Amino acid sequence: MNILEYENYHEQISHGELDFPYNTYLCSIPLDFSQVPLHWHEEMEIIYIKKGQGIVTVDFTSQVVTGPSLVLILPGQLHSIRQYEAWTMEYENIIFNTNLLTPKTKDLSYEAFIHPLLKGKITVPTFFTPVYPYYTDVVAPLDACDEICKTKPQGYELYIKSMLFQLFFILDNRCRNLTKPVKDRKTLDKTKLVLKYVENHYMERITIDEIADVVGFSQSHFMRYFKDVMGTSFINYLKDYRLTMAARLLQSSESPVLEIAQEVGFDNLSYFNRAFKQKYQMTPLQYRKS
């Protein structure tokens, strides 16, 4: 699924306003969509698992998550969500622009913690479960935001901002990691470029030479690099991405199968049908009906 389309889906059920970029969405894997492919964005995202189980990946670290639990995703971090075995996972997606908390002038509290956290200079846990000593403290501000969003009284935006500051206080005061994990930022940054290129051009013909040029690699170097990082070839990743997008379009539109196949980058309908059935164990028409 293209992340732009994922965000369009969110817009239909947004709890926020355009001039107040704090949004919450209730989602279910695989009922709403089969998966959310690896992607990144500049907003902060919190995946608040309510029920069931699923797999969440953040910066190439995958973990089976079980409700209740919480995943904290900082701006720019690569992340994905997918189904775990036959489980369903119900979760709340909380996405907000950190500009909400950015002061117009120099501010000690922002400079001392929020900015260093967002830039990766200090770290906090990514995955929070009820056994974590401060789990209740971490989720309390989010629960409070959910509660006030039910009625949206006058000034609720101010209340939400206060709860976000409380969340950052808890992260700063109780959740700082003592050691900073070593991460290959260069590899992450190059992978983000590749994934963003696929998001924007998956409907077009993409050659290995073209995508290798995006990150400044030779074709052979790029193919080895991508397989090492992603665990699959770029050709297979691109095909899987297009099929995921096609599945979403089959659910959300009434366009003919041929038109959808062409829209997501498949030139040959027979090949598209075979590939789709191999991935979903049913034909595109059967998938649409189901």
Beta strands, then each sheet from edge to edge (+ up, - down):
strand 1: 22-29
strand 2: 35-39
strand 3: 44-58
strand 4: 61-66
strand 5: 69-73
strand 6: 79-83
strand 7: 89-96
strand 8: 127-128
sheet 1: 1+ 7- 3+ 4-
sheet 2: 1+ 7- 3+ 5- 8+
sheet 3: 1+ 7- 3+ 6- 2+
end
